[in-house]
Each structure stands twice: as C-alpha cells, then as structure tokens.
Amino acid sequence: MISRATGVPVENILYLGGPNIASEIYNKEYANARICGTEKWRIPLAKFLRQPHFTVWDNSDLVTHEVMGGLKNVYAIGAGMVAALTNESATSKSVYFAHCTSEMIFITHLLTKEPEKLAGPLLADTYVTLLKGRNAWYGQMIAKGELSLDMGDSISGKGMIQGVSAVGAFFELLSQSSLSVLHPNENKPVAPVELCPILKTLYKILIKREQDPRAILQALRDENLNDPRERIEIAQSHAFYKPSLLGQP
C-alpha cells in the first residue's frame, strides 16, 4: 500500500476516486467523486470540493476503496476488448458485465470484512469505467490492433493505463499457495484466481502475452463457465475474508 511504500502515515493519506470521467469534470457537466481518509482531512476537503455540478461523497475506508479502484480498472480493459471484438454487441457486453461483476464481488469477499457495504459504490464506479474510461479505451485499441502491448502502459494523450499493472497485481495476490477455496465442479481446493476466468485470461493476454485479445471472447463464451450467480453464492456462503491479503492487522 501507499503508506508502506512512502512511509507516510495512513492517517495523512487521502483517496479521491470516481465514479466520474475527467472530461465531464473539466466541462462542468454533472460529475461525482468519493474522498476517503481520516475525518480531520476528508470532511473539510469534501466540503471545499463540492460544487453544484460536482458531488463529493466521503468515507473513512481508505484501503478498501483504493483497492477496489484498482480492481474495476482490471475489468474495464476486458470490457473494451469485448466491445471492439463484437462490434459493440449488447448481448456480449451484458454477459461480460455479469461475469466481471461476479468476479469482483467474489474478490471483494476476500479483501474486506463487510463486502456488502461496497456493492453499490463498486458497481457504480465499475459501470462508468466500463462505459467510458481510459482503461476501456485501451482495451478497445489493443483489440483493434491500433495499439500494441510493446508500447507500454503510459500512452500519450491518455496517461497511465492503471489496469495493466493491476491485472498482474491481482493475479499474483489471488494465486498465493496459502489461499484456497473449494472449486464447485471439481470439489477440490484451488487458488481463488481459478474461479476468476476473466482475470486469468487478461493476465495471459496483457502480462504473459501468451494469448491474443480474442481469448477474452473464448473465456466469455466457454460452455463450461458457471452461471455468475454461483460465484457470488460461493463467496457469500463461506467465511472468505483474509485480512492478511492487504496487510491489515
């Protein structure tokens, strides 16, 4: 986390995130943001930032919202790929949304003690990021062949594509040998990442470069892929929370 990397006390760190699009803020269209951190900083800053066209929510849960902000960037890249590869097929995008949100809910149950409090904010931020954001745009450009992975994840005119490094980070986090969940079909313990086929495929495309972007469609349309609801039920029916994953006491 930022606190460990910089040595700055966590009480002096703030997280400012969506759901919003930078151009909407710049053009003074309706926009929204969430500021997280300790009360002494976030309350006055939220009050300072609020404008008629800019709503600011405030929340004390800095760590979880920061992590969830990275997680939705992961799946935004895949959303862009699916949109580009299917000529904006409404059905394909809807099925992708169902699977990626179920994976995010599943992962959330591992990372936070009270995942139900994050469901609304996470889905709101995910929705806008999947529809129109730099990570979704990047996925589209990669799928169309207008960008290549060799160009890196800092793109002129767009800035840093955070979802690329986040794919690697979440894959490694959920692949740890110390973690295990029961696979619903094989009835044996597996690493949590094995129940996240979209994340696994994005890792193979973006990090390992073993597959091309069309692999995302294979993952999406695999006839053996479980109903997304089952993944959520697995998370909700087990005591999944692992505080050690985020270095929490």
C-alpha positions in Angstrom: 0.0 0.0 0.0 1.0 3.7 -0.4 1.7 4.1 3.3 4.2 1.2 3.4 5.8 2.4 0.1 6.3 6.0 1.1 6.5 5.9 4.9 3.7 8.5 5.1 1.3 7.6 8.0 -2.0 6.2 6.7 -3.9 8.9 8.6 -2.3 11.5 6.3 -3.2 9.8 3.1 -6.4 10.6 1.1 -8.0 8.6 -1.8 -10.0 10.6 -4.3 -11.9 8.4 -6.9 -14.9 8.1 -9.1 -17.4 7.4 -10.4 -16.6 10.2 -12.9 -14.9 11.0 -16.2 -12.2 13.7 -16.2 -13.7 15.4 -19.3 -17.1 15.7 -17.5 -15.4 17.5 -14.6 -13.5 19.8 -16.9 -16.5 20.7 -18.9 -18.6 21.3 -15.7 -21.1 18.6 -16.6 -22.6 16.6 -13.7 -19.8 14.6 -12.1 -19.2 12.7 -8.8 -16.3 11.7 -6.7 -15.6 9.9 -3.4 -12.9 11.0 -1.0 -11.7 8.6 1.7 -9.4 9.0 4.6 -9.4 10.2 8.2 -12.2 12.6 9.3 -9.9 15.6 10.0 -8.9 15.7 6.4 -11.7 14.3 4.3 -14.6 16.3 5.8 -13.2 19.8 5.2 -11.8 18.8 1.8 -15.1 17.2 0.7 -16.9 20.4 1.7 -14.3 22.5 -0.2 -14.5 20.4 -3.4 -18.3 20.2 -3.6 -19.9 22.3 -6.4 -23.4 22.4 -7.9 -22.1 20.3 -10.8 -19.7 18.1 -8.6 -21.0 15.9 -5.9 -18.4 14.6 -3.4 -19.1 11.6 -1.1 -16.8 11.0 1.9 -15.9 7.7 3.5 -13.4 6.5 6.1 -12.4 3.2 4.4 -9.3 4.4 2.6 -7.6 1.0 2.0 -10.6 -0.9 0.6 -11.8 1.9 -1.7 -8.2 2.3 -3.1 -8.0 -1.5 -3.8 -11.5 -1.6 -5.4 -10.5 1.4 -7.5 -7.7 -0.7 -9.0 -9.9 -3.7 -9.4 -12.5 -2.1 -11.6 -9.7 -0.9 -13.9 -8.7 -4.5 -14.5 -12.1 -5.4 -15.8 -12.5 -2.2 -17.8 -9.7 -3.3 -20.1 -11.6 -6.5 -20.8 -14.8 -4.6 -21.4 -13.1 -2.5 -24.1 -11.8 -5.7 -25.8 -15.2 -7.3 -25.8 -16.8 -4.1 -27.3 -14.3 -3.9 -30.0 -14.3 -7.6 -30.9 -18.1 -7.9 -31.1 -18.8 -4.6 -32.8 -20.5 -3.3 -29.6 -22.8 -6.3 -29.3 -25.2 -5.6 -26.5 -25.6 -9.2 -25.5 -21.8 -9.8 -25.3 -21.2 -6.7 -23.3 -24.1 -7.7 -20.9 -22.7 -11.2 -20.4 -19.3 -9.8 -19.8 -20.7 -7.4 -17.2 -22.4 -10.2 -15.4 -19.2 -12.3 -15.3 -16.8 -9.5 -14.4 -19.0 -8.1 -11.6 -19.4 -11.6 -10.1 -15.6 -11.9 -10.1 -15.3 -8.5 -8.4 -17.9 -9.4 -5.8 -16.1 -12.7 -5.2 -12.7 -10.9 -4.8 -14.3 -8.3 -2.5 -15.3 -11.0 -0.1 -11.7 -12.0 0.2 -10.5 -8.4 0.8 -12.9 -6.8 3.1 -14.8 -7.9 6.3 -18.0 -6.1 5.2 -18.3 -6.6 1.4 -22.0 -5.7 1.3 -21.1 -2.1 2.1 -19.1 -1.9 -1.1 -21.5 -3.5 -3.5 -23.3 -0.2 -4.6 -20.2 2.0 -4.8 -18.1 -0.7 -6.5 -20.7 -1.3 -9.2 -21.4 2.4 -9.7 -17.7 3.1 -10.3 -17.3 0.0 -12.4 -20.3 0.9 -14.6 -18.9 4.3 -15.6 -15.4 3.0 -16.1 -16.6 0.2 -18.3 -18.7 2.6 -20.4 -16.2 5.4 -20.9 -12.7 5.5 -19.4 -9.1 5.2 -20.4 -8.8 1.6 -19.4 -11.8 0.6 -21.5 -10.4 2.7 -24.4 -7.0 0.9 -24.1 -8.7 -2.5 -24.3 -10.5 -1.4 -27.4 -7.3 -0.1 -29.1 -5.4 -3.3 -28.2 -8.2 -5.4 -29.6 -8.4 -3.4 -32.8 -4.6 -3.5 -33.3 -4.3 0.3 -33.1 -2.1 0.0 -30.0 0.4 -2.8 -29.1 1.5 -4.1 -25.7 5.1 -3.2 -26.6 4.1 0.5 -26.4 3.8 0.1 -22.6 1.1 1.3 -20.3 1.8 5.0 -20.5 0.0 6.4 -23.6 0.5 9.9 -25.0 -2.7 11.9 -24.5 -4.2 9.4 -22.1 -1.6 9.0 -19.3 -1.1 5.9 -17.3 -3.3 2.9 -18.0 -3.5 1.6 -14.4 -5.4 -1.5 -15.3 -2.4 -3.2 -16.9 -0.3 -3.4 -13.7 -3.4 -4.1 -11.7 -4.1 -7.2 -13.7 -0.7 -8.6 -12.6 -1.1 -7.5 -9.0 -4.5 -9.1 -8.5 -3.5 -12.3 -10.3 -0.5 -12.7 -8.1 -2.4 -11.8 -5.0 -5.1 -14.4 -5.7 -2.7 -17.1 -6.7 -0.9 -17.4 -3.4 -0.4 -21.0 -2.3 -1.6 -20.1 1.2 -5.1 -19.3 -0.2 -7.7 -21.9 -1.2 -11.4 -22.2 -2.0 -13.4 -25.2 -2.9 -14.0 -25.5 -6.7 -17.7 -26.1 -7.3 -17.3 -28.6 -10.1 -14.0 -30.4 -9.2 -14.8 -30.5 -5.5 -11.2 -29.8 -4.5 -9.3 -26.8 -3.1 -7.9 -24.3 -5.6 -6.4 -20.8 -5.5 -9.1 -18.1 -5.7 -7.8 -17.0 -9.1 -9.0 -20.3 -10.6 -12.6 -19.1 -10.1 -11.9 -15.9 -11.9 -11.6 -16.9 -15.6 -11.8 -13.3 -16.9 -8.9 -12.2 -14.7 -6.9 -15.3 -15.7 -7.4 -14.5 -19.4 -6.5 -10.9 -19.0 -3.3 -12.0 -17.3 -2.4 -14.3 -20.2 -3.1 -11.5 -22.7 -1.6 -8.5 -21.0 1.2 -9.8 -18.7 2.3 -13.2 -20.0 1.4 -12.4 -23.7 0.5 -16.0 -24.3 -2.8 -15.2 -26.0 -4.2 -12.5 -28.2 -7.2 -10.3 -27.3 -9.7 -12.7 -28.9 -9.1 -15.1 -26.0 -11.4 -12.9 -23.9 -14.3 -14.0 -26.1 -13.4 -17.7 -25.5 -13.4 -17.1 -21.8 -16.7 -15.3 -22.0 -18.4 -18.0 -24.1 -16.9 -21.1 -22.6 -19.8 -23.6 -22.4 -18.4 -24.9 -19.1 -18.3 -21.4 -17.5 -20.5 -21.4 -14.4 -23.5 -19.0 -14.0 -22.1 -15.8 -12.5 -24.6 -16.2 -9.6 -22.8 -19.4 -8.5 -19.6 -17.5 -8.0 -21.4 -15.0 -5.8 -23.1 -17.7 -3.8 -19.7 -19.4 -3.1 -18.4 -16.1 -1.7 -21.5 -15.4 0.4 -21.7 -18.9 1.8 -18.1 -19.1 3.2 -16.1 -17.0 5.7 -13.7 -15.8 3.0 -12.2 -12.6 4.4 -8.4 -12.8 4.6 -7.1 -9.6 6.4 -3.5 -10.6 5.6 -4.0 -10.0 1.9 -4.0 -6.3 2.3 -1.6 -6.3 5.3 -4.4 -5.5 7.7 -3.9 -6.3 11.4 
